[in-house]
Amino acid sequence: MKTTKEFMIKQKEEEEKNKQKQSQCFICHDIVDQEKKMKARWQWGMENDIILCEKCYTQKEQDYQTK
């Protein structure tokens, strides 16, 4: 019973970490609002599930355009 409870607590903590990680900018680690999330473009050589904030997205876009 005790190990089951510990497992449930650990699983809940993992879910909370994943949820927070999904709403966090990959570059600056700021928390990003649901409607302001921007996905990295494939041309930037980043994984497709990476979330960026508006500021980091525009910076990456500018860096890509100057290349």
LUMVO-444481 format. One record per residue (C-alpha): residue in one letter; chain; x, y, z. Coordinates in Angstrom, 3 decimals. Example, Ala and Ser with C-alpha at 12.3 -4.5 7.8 and 13.67 -1.06 7.14 Angstrom:
<pts>
  nuza  lolum         u         v         w
     a      A    12.300    -4.500     7.800
     s      A    13.670    -1.060     7.140
</pts>
This chain:
<pts>
  nuza  lolum         u         v         w
     m      A     0.000     0.000     0.000
     k      A     2.824     2.381     0.890
     t      A     4.723     1.718    -2.348
     t      A     1.564     2.267    -4.390
     k      A     1.040     5.631    -2.714
     e      A     4.671     6.600    -3.329
     f      A     4.324     5.542    -6.958
     m      A     1.182     7.646    -7.393
     i      A     2.877    10.680    -5.843
     k      A     5.931    10.230    -8.062
     q      A     3.745     9.837   -11.152
     k      A     1.793    12.998   -10.308
     e      A     5.059    14.942    -9.875
     e      A     6.256    13.693   -13.282
     e      A     3.015    14.840   -14.910
     e      A     3.368    18.284   -13.329
     k      A     6.988    18.536   -14.550
     n      A     5.942    17.581   -18.082
     k      A     3.083    20.079   -18.048
     q      A     5.419    22.856   -16.892
     k      A     8.049    21.858   -19.440
     q      A     5.457    22.016   -22.230
     s      A     4.600    25.613   -21.340
     q      A     8.210    26.757   -21.017
     c      A    10.341    28.444   -23.674
     f      A    13.191    26.167   -24.787
     i      A    15.749    28.988   -25.016
     c      A    15.032    31.410   -22.170
     h      A    12.954    29.030   -19.966
     d      A    10.222    31.627   -19.396
     i      A     6.671    30.396   -18.924
     v      A     4.702    30.944   -22.140
     d      A     0.949    31.580   -22.296
     q      A    -1.109    28.987   -24.136
     e      A    -2.097    31.393   -26.915
     k      A     1.428    32.826   -27.365
     k      A     3.218    29.498   -27.874
     m      A     5.220    29.298   -31.077
     k      A     6.748    26.141   -32.507
     a      A    10.278    26.096   -33.870
     r      A    10.590    25.928   -37.646
     w      A    12.211    22.845   -39.129
     q      A    14.740    25.011   -40.985
     w      A    16.330    26.042   -37.705
     g      A    17.596    22.526   -37.022
     m      A    15.586    22.152   -33.812
     e      A    13.233    19.358   -32.812
     n      A     9.647    19.840   -33.936
     d      A     8.072    19.725   -30.458
     i      A    10.089    22.651   -29.087
     i      A     8.068    25.613   -27.815
     l      A     9.436    29.162   -28.024
     c      A     8.226    32.469   -26.651
     e      A     7.498    35.306   -29.047
     k      A    10.793    37.089   -28.316
     c      A    12.984    34.018   -28.877
     y      A    10.990    33.035   -31.970
     t      A    11.557    36.412   -33.626
     q      A    15.244    36.324   -32.664
     k      A    15.646    32.860   -34.223
     e      A    13.765    34.013   -37.318
     q      A    16.057    37.034   -37.693
     d      A    19.146    34.865   -37.218
     y      A    17.873    32.468   -39.879
     q      A    17.074    35.279   -42.330
     t      A    20.587    36.756   -42.014
     k      A    22.241    33.448   -42.909
</pts>
